[in-house]
Amino acid sequence: MQTSKIVSQLLDKLKLKEDEQVQICRGYIFDEAAIALREKCGDNRIDRIAVTGEPQRLTEIAYLDEIRNLGYEPVKERDEKKAKSFFHMMNWLKMNPERLIYAKTGWPRLQRYKLFRSCRRKQSTEDKEARS
């Protein structure tokens, strides 16, 4: 829901022209945004793409900068040791539950962990209230 809102605001600021194609990342976080864009712009103008190379690198740098601003210091070998990185961040979130609002919580497998089950229920309730 929030991602759709942000994508829409960004496109409004970019003043998207009627004939311009829109490329949006295939990541699950953009699924709702892509649906909303297809409704707004039409199926033929929206392409889901894999973001790689320099755009991906710059996005990762921006992400790391933002989470550092929140007080989290990622493990140095986060790309090589993804499980270690995940549990390191999850433990940080447990110690700082007010930061859960900044976490990516939409992956279905996260429901295995109590920390994320409560967050998902809260998001579902808020989404229902926002639609009413």
URPE-V195933 format. One record per pair of residues at least 12 apart in sequence whose ideal C-beta (glycine too) atoms are under 8 Angstrom apart, sorted by the first residue. I is the first residue (numbers start at 0). J is the second residue. If there is no record, write none. Layout:
I;J
I;J
//
This chain:
0;31
0;126
0;129
2;28
2;29
2;31
2;32
3;31
3;32
3;34
3;35
5;32
6;23
6;29
6;32
6;35
6;36
7;32
7;35
7;36
7;39
10;36
15;40
19;44
20;44
20;45
20;46
21;36
21;40
21;44
21;45
21;46
22;46
22;47
22;48
23;36
23;45
23;46
23;47
23;48
24;47
24;48
24;49
24;50
25;47
25;48
25;49
25;50
26;50
27;105
27;106
28;103
28;105
29;47
33;45
33;47
65;101
66;101
69;98
69;101
70;95
70;98
71;88
71;91
71;98
73;87
73;88
74;87
88;102
89;112
89;114
92;114
93;114
96;114
99;114
99;118
102;115
102;118
104;118
104;119
104;122
//
